[in-house]
Amino acid sequence: MIQVKSLGYNLIAGLIATFITLSACQKKQKGDVERSLENALSTFELEEGFQIELIAGEPLIADPVDMEIDEFGRMYVVEMHGYPLDLSGSGKIRLLSDSDGDGIMDKSIVFAEGLMLPTGIMRWKNGILVTDPPNVLYLEDTDGDGKADNKEIILTGFALSNPQHNVNSPRLGLDNWIYLGHEPAVSTSQYEEEFGDRGTEIFYPGKPDGTSLSQNAGGRSVRFRPDKFQLEVLASRTQFGHTFDPWGRRFVVNNNNHIIHDVIAARYLNRNPFLVVPASTESISDHGNAAEVFPITINPQHQLLTDVGVMTSACGITAYLGSAFPHEYDHAVFVAEPVSNILHIDFISENKTGFVASRQHQDKEFLASTDSWFRPVNMYIGPDGALYVVDYYRQIIEHPEWMAEDVVKSGALYNGTDQGRIYRISTKGTKPLDWSNNIQLGDFTDEELVQKLEDPNIWWRRNAQRLLLDRNPSKVPEVLLKMAENTDSPIGRVHALWTLEGMGKTNLDLVVKALSDPEPGVRENAVKIAELHLDESPQIVNELVKLKSDGHPKVRFQLLCTLGYFDSPLANQAKNELLFANLDDPWMQVAALSAPFEENQKLIKELLANYDSQNPNYGTLLQRLSTMVGAGQDLEYIKSLVTKATISAQTGQNSWQAPLLRGLALGLRSKNINRYSFTILEGPLSNACMNHPSFEVKEASFQLLQVIGLSETPGAKELIQHAKSIAPDKNYPKEERVLAIHILSLQDPAPIGDLLKDLINPSEPNEIQVAAIRTHNKISGIGTAEFIVAKWPNLTPEIRDEGLKAMMTNDDRITVLLDAMDQGKIQPSSLGWERSVRLMNHSDENLRNRSRSLINKNEKIGKEALQQYQEALALNGSPLNGKSVYQSNCAICHQMGQDLGMAFGPDLATLRNRRPENILSDIILPGLSIADGYDLWLAELNNGEKIQGIVASETPNAVLFRPAGGREISVSRQDIKSLQVLDYSAMPTGLENNINQQEMADLIAFIKNWK
């Protein structure tokens, strides 16, 4: 046991004064923050109106990743020491307490140890559940000494993969199920021995003949009820963390997508195996996936594949339900972003079936630290309503699978493994915490627990519900029944209803009453509870259908999902009314179509008979329905639909045919079809491609031909000849030519390789060039890649992007790409971040190492060439003076935000998150790393005029050039004789000759702090 107290932070003054940087012996660099507990709070910028306290830190804890406070005020902390590569069993659970009541933890007991890579914790029964892949463990202290002496494997079979992607975060849902965060095992090329495990079937070792899930649950999240041995796979996945709103709606997270709504449950989608739904979730951020972030870190630590300046490590998502913050925070969701050393916040609002998440500030985070070792990974809402932030506190947070080899070998991977902090965020003026070993919820009577079901703080509600389920009294407390119909507290009513359900003592009269509750969230949950009793009380459908005109979209959505279990005239009428009244909501369509396939077949005839061509939602629904038909592979039915769609041109109605054909193509695409059986469809589809008056139908017919293939029939040969004649003919509309080029890909395009090459020409519209590259890419070998390299100087940015896609299709073509990079023909900056990541993490060791060397060689060259300017990096720069340097030397070509400078080169405001040495390299050696999209081009026009500048934008018929000075010139593609990229930067070299060391320091300071 560790026990520590002192002044200040209440730790012994100077106990931990060691400054840790890249290695223990390295000297402190100018600008680094003092990494001691005493100095921790001074590194933060926090939202106005809030305060932050350090309540626990080293040596009491280290490497914390999750926490739990139980019904007696005991604080459990999960320590994952083994990250990233140590599988020796160094993980621990610590029990922290505040012995003198001053609000600071001072005691630490090892509750459990010998864990592999523990990732999450939840209080359950008399102990805790811990996710420690491949297992979910139950740990209990049976003798009261503060240490677990009972260890049981509850679930097993999860993959032991990269720790960032393992099973994590057990959370008790409103519906009494325990939800586990989980996603697919991540392939590893460098650490196969340590993290190559793909998992097994997931099952209860205590009931091996019971329910089990497929290998690693198919990489999806899981929910379970260990007391009943229930186990289910969910439709969605999440990386690290998940959360619920007050009504039980779940939100998940991915490393670069920070807030995702888990919309529809797997149990509904499983009813119809032919329903193709690409996702059960919806990204709800109105500021985008990989949203921009605003760190304030001094000398940030970014590794090889870190996507700087945007969300790249989002985790620990937590809906704030603590009720102690101002009321607007009742709709707040927090997300940790450890790479950027911030806590991000969004406010969510209703949007039909889903939500919209909006950031609080346009250019500021809720919490940010100047300390690059601040690594928030999780959050927790305490019994006091405060938000507790779990800080892993490490120098390096990325996994070495995605690092440069020199960093892995530097010895820095575990810097900070003996450190870790937990912070408490509350409104200003809040008193220190007083709950440590000072809560008696566990000793409450059943009646007292029921009263806590309506507490405004989720901590009390959730724990009260859990304790009532554990006790499951034989006689239902009268106060619980009254709570279920209490008109004063909607949140109390819904918790009471689910508590009764969890105890197996649901009162259906109360559920029926709740179906007409004034609060939509209560009605929505009442529908879910009613669904669980359909078999024993089928008459309840009579009450459910009364909600078909409910005023709240989420109630209607849940009702449509639930009614999918009924096949009766009453239910079917209600389902159709719900569907067509809410046709503009795509999730309502999914809910309707999740009903068994046989019911949905009836819809096609009705839909075609009443098709509204003015409403695009009819087309969406028809495509979904025909997709299911395609997936069912009923050849005769498919043939009848294709015939009807391809000959109906005589009617002049060409609005429903295209979505019907597209749907059939989508449904068949993922199936292993007998192509010979489908040859019968070639004739009508080929004829439609050539002769149908609707281009949409032509295109959809082609998509279906792509799936079933094109044989050597006379009709097929005629189609190919037809396409050959149209592809190069500029008298045809652009879209017809593009379709013709795509049709040529249905057979081996090698004989027409020269024709395709001729179409990859700056005078051709972009779409023509892109289509030509895609079709040429069907030719085997490396010819496409070699041609792209040869044509590279003449390809505009959009065409280059397509060319890079072609060169990334196999290892031989990747080798051609790397050769071109090595010879300086293609700049590494042209790859973009995503392709750079793929190459630098390639499964082939030689290609991986070569990619890393080529992509990062510019930085190495820069460090050698910039030696004379290293002094500038050590000087104190003045942003004010730097503005003058910028205006004299840079403003003619570079904007700084929206208000300063000319928009020729990149906006320098985007560089503020880059390291000073990288900014210096960009200034002095601009040709080493030309920013993607800022290549310098030379265009020669047919009249002999020459234009030099960057390509600001391009359309199929024109190119917009931006020469230096900010003016823009639009040029028709027909007027371009030649177009080529220049292999040097538009930014002149030698700029540093006009800037001395101090001015360079000032300029860098201005770029990093221009606001």
N, C-alpha and C positions, 0 to 999 in steps of 0.2 A: 504494500500500500504506500502511495505517495501522499504526503500532506505538506502543504506549503502555504504560508501567509506572509505578507509584508506590507509596507506603505506603497503609495502610488497605485500601481496595479494590484497591490497586495501580494506581490512576489518579492522575495529577498532582493534588495537593490543590487543590481549587477549580477544576478544569478545567471541570466542568459544575455551576455553583452557581446558574444562572439558574432562577428559579422561574416555571413556566409555568402560567397559569390560563386563563380564558376567552379572553383575548387577551394578547399579549406585553407590553402596557403596563399591564395591569390589576394593581392592588395585591393582595398576598396577603391573603386573608380569614382571619379568626380561625377556627381549627378545621381548615383545610386542612393536609395533611401536606406536609413539605418534599420536593419531587419531585427530589431529587438521588440519584445512585447511592450516595453515601455513606450516605444515610438509608434506602435501600430496604428493607433487612432489618428495620429497626425497625418497619415497618408491618404485619408478618405475625403471625398467630396460627396455629401449626402443631400438628398432632397430637402428643401426648406421645410421646417416644421417638425423634423424628426431628429432623434438622437441615436447614437450608436455606442454600445458598451462592449468591452471585451470581458466575457464571463468565464472563459476557460482557454487555456493555452498550454504549451509545453512547459514543464515536463509532465503535466497532468495527462495530456493527450498528445497524440501525434497521428498524422495521416487520417483524420476523420473523414468519413464519406456519408454518414447518416446518423440520425439520433432519434430517440424516443423518450418521452416522459410518461411514466405510468401513473396509475390512479392514486399512488401514495407520494408522488413528487420525486420519484427516483429517476435519475437521468442516465440513460444508456447511450453509449457512443460506439459506433462501429469504426474500427481502425483497419484500414487496408494497407499494411506496410509493404506487401509484396509487389505492388505495382511498380514497374511494368513487367518484370520478368521472373520474379522470385516465387517459386512454387513450394517453398520449404515448409509452409504452414505457419507463417509469422503473423497472420491476422488475429485480431483480438476484439473482444467487447469489453469496454470499460464502464464502470458504474461510478458516476461523479456525484459529489454532494457538496453543499455549502454548510460547514459545521457551525459557523458562528452567525449565520443569518445576515451577512452584510451584502448579499447579492452577488458574490464572486465564489466560484467553485474552488475548493481547496483540498478536497479528498478525492483520491482516485484508486479504485480497486479493480483488478483484472477479474471481471465476471466470467469470462471464457477466453481461452486461447487455443492455439493449434489449428486455427481456421486457415483455409487456403487463400482465397481472395474474396472476403466477405463484402457484399455490396449493398445490403439493406437490412432493416429491422422493423418489427412490429410487435407490440405487446399482444399476447394471446394467452388465455387461461391464466395459469399462475407463473408463466415464464415469458419467453420471447420467441418469435419466429425470425430466423436469420437466413437470408439468401447467401449461400456459399457454394457456387457451382462446383460440381454437378447437382448439388442438393439444396433442398430447403430444410433447415434444421429447426428442431424445437429444443430450447435450452431452458432448464429450470433449476433454481436454487431451492432444494427441498429442506435444508437444515438451517436456513436463515443466516449463513455466514457471509452472504454477499457474493458467493461464487457458485457457478452452475455445477451441479453434480449429477444432473440427469441430462443426457443428450440422446435425442431420437431423430432419425432421418424421417421426415414427413413425406417429402417428394424427392424423387431422384430421376436422373436421365438428361438433365440440361447440359448443353455443350459447355466445355471449358475452353473458350475461345479467347480472343483478345479481351482483356478485362473491361474495356470500354463498352463491350457489346454483350456481356453476360447477363443472365437473369438477375433482376434487381428490384428494389423498392416495393416490398409487400405493403399493400394499403387496403384497409377495410372499406368497402363500398357501402353506400346507403342501403343496398339490397342484400347485405349480410354476406356477400361473397368477398373473399380476399383476392385482390388483383395483383398480378406480378408483371412488372415491366420486363419485356423480352423482345428480342429480334433475332434474325438469323445469325448463325455462327459466321464469323468473318474469315475468309480464306487468308492464310499466311504463307508467304514464300520463304521468309527468313527464319521464322521461329516455329516451324512445323512440329518439331518434337515437343515443344512446350505448349503450343496453342493450336495444334492441328485437330484436336478432338471435335467431332461433329455432333456429339450427343447420341442418345439412344431413345427408345420409347420412354415416355415420361409416365411414371406410375407411383402408387403408394406401396412402399416395401411392406407396410403392415397389412396390406390387402392385395397381394400380388395377382389374385384372380379377379380383381375389380376393374374399374374403368382405367384405361390407359390412353395416352395420346401418341400420335405418330412421332417419328424421330425428331427430337428437339422441338416438338409441337409445330413443325413446319415453319419455324422461325417467327411465330406469332406470339402475342401475349397470351397469358393463361389466367384463368380464375379458378379458385377451388374453395371447398368447404371441408376442412380436415376432420371435423367432428362427424360428418356424414359421408366421408370418402367420395365426395362429389368433385369432378374435375372436368373442365371444359377449355377448349382453345377458343380464343377470340378472333375476330375478323382482322384486327389491326395489329400493329407492332409499335414499339417505342424503344428508344435507345437507352436513356438513363433517366428514369423518373416519369411520373404521370400524376394527374390530379383530377379532382371532381369539383363541379360547382355545387351550390346548395341542394340542387334537385337530382344529383347523381349523374349528371352528364360528364363524360370523361374527356380529358384533354391529354394529348401525348406530345412527344418532342423527338426531333432528330437533330443531329449535330449542327446542321445549317438551316434547319426549318424549325423555328423556335416555338411555334404554337399551332397545334393541329387538333381539330375537333374529330373525335371518334363518333361517327354519325350513326351507323347502323350495325346491329349486333349480328354475330355469325349465325345464331340460331335461325334468323330469318333468311339469310342468304343460302343457308344449307338446305332449305326446303325445295329449291329449284336449281338442280345442277346445271341447267342450260342457260341460266342467267349470267351473262358476262359483265361483271362489274370490276373495273380495273382497280378501284380503291374503295374501301369502306370509310375512308376519312376525307377530310377537307381542310386544306390549309386556309387559315382565316386571317392571317396578318394582312392589313391593308398597306403595309410598307414592305411587302415582298418577302419571298424566301431568301435566305442569305441576306437578311436585312442589314443595312448599314448600322454600325455601332460607333460609339463615341468615347473611347478610352482616354485616360489622361496619364497613362503609364510613362514613367521615366525609364528610358533604355529597355523597351519591351523585349521579352525573350520569345522569338518566333523561330520555329524550326522549318525544315526543308519544305514541307508540303502544307504549311499553315496558310489559309486564305486570309490575308490581313485586311482589316478594316470592315469586315462583315461578320455576321454570325457564323461561327465555324465549330463551336464546341458547346452549343446550347444544351443544358441539362437541368435536372432538379426542379422542373416546372411545378409551381405551387400557386393555387388559387387562394387569395387572401380571404379567409372566412373567420377571422379572429374578432371582428367587431370593435376593436380598440382604436382603429385608425379612423380618420374622417370618413363620412358616409360614401364619398365617391370611390373609396378604396374597397367597398363591398363588391365591386365589379373588377377588381384588379387581379392580374395574374403576373407573378414574378418568374423570371427565368435567369438561371446562372449562366455566365459566359466566362469560364475560367481562363481561356487563352487571352481574352481581352481585359481580364481583371475587373469585371463589372457585374452588377445586377441590372438586368433590363426589366422594364415594367410595361405592361399593356393594360388597357381598359377594354373589356369586351362588352359588346352590345348585341341585341337580338337582330337576326337577319333571316326571317322566314324559318326554315327548318334549322338553319345554322346560326353562325355568329360572325361578327367582325371584330378583330382585335386592332386597336389603335394605340400608337405609342403616346406616352405622356408628354414628351417634349420632342421637338424636331431635331435637336442637336445636342442632347444631354441625356445622361443615364440617371436612374434613380440613385445608384451608388457606384462610384468609381474610385479606384485606388491608383496612386502613383507607384506603388510597389509591384514590380513585375512578378513577385512570388505570391501575391494574393490570388488564391485559386478557389473561388466559391464553386462548390459542386452540388450543394443541396440546401434546402430550407425546411423549416419546421414551424408550425404555428403552436405556440405554447399555451398553457392554461391561463396566462395573463393577457393573451391576445397579441403578444409581441411576435415579431418575425425573427426567428433564429437562423443565422447564416453559418453554414458549415464550410470552413475554409481549409482545404487540403494542404495549402501552403507548401508548395514545391517550386524549385527553380524550373523544372521541365514537367509539363503536363501531357505532352504528346507521347504516343507510343513509339518505340524505336523502329518499328516496322516502317515508319514514315519519316525517318530522320536521316541526316547525313551520317556516314560511317564515322567521321572524325568526332562527331558529338557523342555517338554511342560509346566510342572508345575513350572519351575524355574523362570518364569517372564521374560525370555530373548527373547521371540518370537518377541517383538517389539523394541528391542534395536536398535537404529539407525533410528527409524521412523521419527525423527526430523532432519535427515541429508540426504544429497544427493549431488552429484557433476556432473558437465558436463565438460569434457576436450576437448581440441582442439589439434589434432595432425597434424603437417605440416612439411615440409622439413626445415632443419636447416637454419636459417637466414630469414625465412618468417616474415613479419611484423605483428603486432597485427591485429585482425579482425577489419574491418571498415564498416561492412554492417548494424549494428544495426540501425533500423529506417532510413536507408540511401540508400535504393534501390528504384528506381522509375519504376521498370518493369511494375507495374500495370497502369502507366500513358503512357506507350509507345503507339504509333500508331500501327495499324494493320501491317503496312509494317515493322516497327521496330521489332515487335514481330516475324514476319516471319524470319528476319535475325538471331534471337536468336535460331531458330530451328537447326542451324548448329554449335552452340557453342560447344566447346570441353567438357564442363562441363555439366553433365546430369541435374544439378539443373536448369540451364537456359533453356535447351531444354524442360524439362518436364513442367515447369511452363509456358513457352511461348505457348506450345501446349495446355495446359489446358485453358489459358486465351483466346486463339483464339476460342476454342470450346465454351466457355462461351459466347463470343460476337457473334459468328456465323454471320458475316456481310452478308447482302443480296447479295452484289457483292464480288465475290472472288477476293482478291488482286492479281493483275497480278504478283507481285513478288513471291507469293506462287506457282503459276503455273510454274514459271521459276525455283523455288527452287526444284520442284519435278523432274526436268530433269537436274539439275545442275551437271556437270561432275566433279566438284572440291570437293564436299563434299558428300560422300556416306551416312553419318549419317544424313546430312541435307535432302537428297532426301527421305530417308525412313520416317523421321518425317513429311515431307511435304505431302507425300502420305497418311499417316494415319490421318493427320490433315484434309485433304480434305475428307477422308472417314468419319471421325467423324462429319464433318459439313454437311454430306449428299450431297456433291458436288464432288464426285469422277469423274475424267476424265479418261474414260476407255482407251483412246488412250495413256495417260501417263502410265497407268498400263501395257498395252501391251508392251510399250517401256521398262518399268522397268523389264519385264520378261527376257530381254536380257542385263540387266545392268552388267557391269564388276565386281561389288561387289556381292559375293554370298548372303550376308545378305539382300541386297536389293531384289534380285531375290526371295529369300525365302519368304519375306514379300509380294512381288507382287503376288505370288501364293495365299497367304492367302487372300489378298484383292480381287483378281479375284474370289475366291471361294464364296465370299459374293454376287456376281452378276451373278451366274450361271443361276438362273431362268429367269432373264430379258435378259441376253445375253448369251444363251447357245453356241453360235458360238465361244466363247472365249476358249472352249476346244481345238479348232484347234491350238491355240497358245500355250496352256499349254502342249500338248503332244510333242511339239518340245523340251521340256526340259528333255525328258526321258533319254538322255545321258549326262545330265549336269555333269560337272566335280566335283561338290561339293556334298558330301553325304547328307548334311542336306537339300539341295534344292531337291534332288531326294526323300528324305523321305517325305517332305512336299507335293511334287507333288503326290506321291502315296496315301497319306492321302486324298488329295483333289479329285483325280480322282475316289475315292470310291463312290462319289455321282453320277457318270455317269455309265450308262449301255448301251453302244453303241459299235459297232465293233471297231471303232477307239480307244476309251478309253480302252476297254478290252484288245486289243492287246498291248497298251502301258503299262497297268498294269502288264500283264504277262511278258513283256520284263523287266520292272523294277524289278519285283520280282526275276526272275531267274538270272538276271545279278548281283543281290545284295543278293543272298541267304545266304551268310555268315554273314549278319547282322540280328540278331534276331528281331530288331525293324522294319526292312523293312518287315519281315514276318508278324508282328503284323499289320502294316499299310495296307498290302494287304488283310489280312483276316478280317480287320474291315469292309470291304464292306459288303453289305447285304448277308445273308447266302445263298440265292439261287444262287448267282454268284459263291460262293466258292465250292458248291457241284460239279460243273462242273470240278473243278480242280483235284479232287481225281482221276477220270478216266484218265485224262491226265498225272497226276503225276505217277500213277502206270505203265502206258504204257511206260514212259520214265525214270523210276527210275534208279538212278545212285548209286549203292551200295558203290562206292568208295568215295562218298561225303556225310559225315554225316549230312549235312544240309538238304538233301532230307528227311532223317528220322525225323528230327525236324519238318519240314513242314508237313509231312504226319501225325505225331502225333497230331499236332495242328488241322489239318483238321478232323481227325477221332474223336478228342475230341468234335468238334462241332456236328458231326454226333451223338455221344453218347448223348450229351445234347439235341438234337432234338428228341430223343426217337422214331425214326422211326424203329419199331421192325423188319419189313421185310427187310429193307435195312441193319440194323445191322446184322441180321441173315445171309444175303448173304455175308457180309464182313467177319464175323467170320468163316463161312464155307470155304470161299476161303483161309483164312489165316491159318486154322488148317489142311487142307488136301493138301496144296501145297508142302508138304515135298517131294512129288514124283518128283517135278521139280528140286529139289536140290538147289533152290534159297530161302534162308532163311534170307534175309536182310530187307525186307519191312514188314514182318508179325508182328514182335515184336512191332515196333512203332505204327502200325495200332491198334493192340490189346490194347496197353498201352493207347493210346488216347481214345479208346472207354471206357475203365475203368475210366479214368479221367472225361470224359463227363458225365457218368452215376452216378458217386460217389456222386455228390452234389444234385442229383434229388431224389424225392420221387417216386421210381419206383414200379410197381406192380411185385413183385418177381415171382409170379406164371406165369406171361406171359413170363418171361425170362427163365423158367425151360428148355425150348427147347434147350437152349444153353449149358446146363450142359454136355451133352454127348460129343460133339466135344471138349469142353474145357478140360474136365477130361481126355479124351483120349490124348490130346496134352500134358497135364501135365505129363503123364506117358510115352508116346512113341515118342514124336516129337524129331527128331535128334538135333534140335537147343535148347540149354539151354535157350537162350534169349526168344524164343517163349514159352517154358515151363513156364518161370517166368512171362511173360506177360499174358499167359492164366490164371495162378493163380491169378494175380491182377484183372482180369475181374471176376473170380469166387468169389473173396472177395466181390465184389460189388453186384453181383446178388444172392449170397448165395449158399449153398450146401444143397440139400434136402436129403431124405432117399432113393433115387433111388438105384438100384443095382450098377449102374455106380459110384455113389458117395461112396458107401461102399467099392467098389473095390479100389477107389483112396485112401481112408483112410488106408486101409490095406497095400496098396503099400507103402504109406508114413511111416507107422509104421515099416515096415521091413527095410527101407533105413536109417531112422534117426539115429539109434545107430550103423550102420554098417560102420566101418572105412575103409572098402575096396572101398567104393564109394567116388567120389570126394567131397571135402568139400562143394562146392556150391550146389551139389545135395542134400546133407544131410540137409543143411540150408533150402532149399526149402521144403524138406519133413517135417521138423519141423514146418514151417509156414503153410503148408497144414493141419497139424493136428489141427491148430487153427480154421479151418473152421467149426468144430463141437466141442461140449463141450469136452475140454481136460482133464476133471477131471479123467476119467478112466485111463488115461496114466500119471497121475501126477508123479508117481515114476520113470517112464522112463525119464521124463523131468528133474527131480531132479538129476538123475544119469549123465545127460549130462552137468550139471553145475559143472564142475570139472576142476581143473587147467591143467590136461593133455589134455583136449580138446581145439581145436582152439577157439580163442575169438569169432569168428562168430557163432560157434555152441552154445557156452554158452549164448551169447546175444539172439539168436533165441529162445533157450529153456526158458529163463526168460520171453521173450515177450509172448510166447505161454502159459506158466504156469500162466502168469498174467491174462489170460482170465478166469481162474477158480475163481468163486466168493468167497467172504470171505477174511479173512486176512492171509490165509495160505501162500501165496507167500511172504508177508512181513515178517512173522515169520521165514520162511525158509531162506530168505536173511540175516536176523539178525544172525541166527544160523551159516550160512556159511561165515559170514563177514570176519573172520580172514583168510580165504582161497581164498578170491576173489581178483583178481588183479584190478588195477585202472579202466580199461575200463569196466570190469564186474561190479564193484561196482557202476559205473555211471549208468549202465542200471538197477541195482537193486534199486538205489535211485529213478529212474524214476518210477519204479513199485510201490514203497512205497508212491509216491506222487499222486497216481491216485484217492484216495478218503480219506475222513476224518478218517475212521476206520484204514486204513493203515498208515496214517500220525500219528495217535496215537501210533501205534506200533513203528514207527520210533522215535518219541519223547521219548517213554519209553526206547528204546535202548540208546538214547543219555543220558538220565537221569541216566542210569545204567553204563555209561561209555563204552558201547560196540561199539558205533559209535561216532567218534569225530565230533563236530560241524564243524570243518574245512573241513571235507569231503564233506559237502553240496555244497560248491561253492557259489559264490555271488548271482547268479540268484535264486537258490532254497532258500537261506537264505531270500532273499527279499520276495519271495512268502509266506514263512511260517510266517515271521514277519509282513506280511500285510494280513494274512488270514481273511476271512470274519467272521469266528467263533471267538468270543471274547476270549473264553477259550483257544483255540488252538493258537491264536495269542499271547496272553500274556505268555502262557507257552513256545512258541517258542522263544520269545524275551528273556525270562529269561534263557533258556538253551543255546542259541547261544551266549549270552553275559556274561555268568557266569564266563568264564575264565578271562575276564578283571577285574571283581569284585574281584575274588580270588587273581589275580595278584596284585591288588592295596593293598590288605591287607598284602600279603606275602612280598611285596617289600618296606614296610615302611622304613626299615633301609637304603635303597639306595636312598631315595628321595633327599638326599643332593646332589647326583651326578647330578640331573636334574637342580639344581640351580647354579652349578659351570660353569665357562667359560671353555669350552673344546677346545683343540688344535687339529685340524685335522691332523697336522703333527705328533704330538705325538701319536695320535690315530692310525695312520698307523702302528707304531711299535707295539702297543698293538694287533692290528689285525693280523700282521704277526706272532706274538709269540703265539697267542691263537686261531685264527680262520681260518687262511689261509689253514690249512691242510684239511679242509672240505668245505670251502665256497669261491667261487669266488667273486671278487669285479670288476664287469664289465668283460671285455674279457682278461684283462692283468694280473690280480693278482689272486692268490689262486688256489685251486682245486675245480672241479665241483662235489661235493658230495651232500651237502645240498643246500638250496636255494641260489641264487645269492644275496648277501647283497646289491648290488646296487639297487635292486627293493624295498628296504625298505626306501629309502631316503625321500619319501613323508609321511611316517608314523610319528605319534607323538613320541617324545622322550620317553614318559612313556611306549608306546607300544613296542618300540625297547628294552627298559630295561626289560620289562616283558618277551619278547622272549628270551633274553640272560640268565636271571636268572632262569626262570621256563619254559624251552623249551617243556616239556611234556604237558603243559597246552594247547598249540595250535600248533599242528604239521601241518606244511604247507601242503596244498593239493598236493599230488604227491610225498611227501617226507617221507612217512611212511617207517619204517624199516621192512624188510621181511626176513624170514628164509625159505630157500628151502632145502629140503632133497632129494638127488638124488637116483636113483635106486642102484647105486654102494656104497651107504652109505656116500658119501661126503655131507657136509653141506656148504651152501653159505649164508652169511648174508650181506644185503645191500639194497639200494633202487632200485626200478624197474625204470631204466632209460628209457626204451621203450619196447614195445612188439609187436610182429607180430602174425599172426595166428599160426605159428609153433615154435616160439622161444620167450624167455624172455631174455632181456639184463639187467643184474644186475650190479650195481655200488657200490662196497664196498668202505669203507673209503680209502682215499689215491689217488683217481682219476682213478684207473684202472677199466676196464670193463670186464665182463664175459658173454658170450652169451651161453645160455643153451637151448637145444631142449626140447620142451614140452614133448616129449616121454620119456625123461630121468628124468623127475620130478616125484618123488614118492609122495611128499607132499609139500604144499606151504601155509604158513600162515603169517599174519601180526603180528608184535610184538606191544604190547600196550604201548610202551614207545618210546620216541624220540631217534633218532640216535645221537642227541647232548647230551653229558654227562651233568648231573647236577653238581653243585658245581663249575662251571667255575668261578663264582664271587670270590671264595676263592683266586684266583690268581690275582685278579684285585681290586685295592683299589678304593675309591670314585672318585679321580681325574682321574685315568686311565679309569674308566667307562665313565666319562664325555668326555674324549678325544676320546674313541672308538665311542661313539654316535655321536660326532662331525664329526669324519671321515666318518662314515656311511652316514650321512646326507650331507656331503660336500666333498665327496671323489674326485670329479673332480677338 
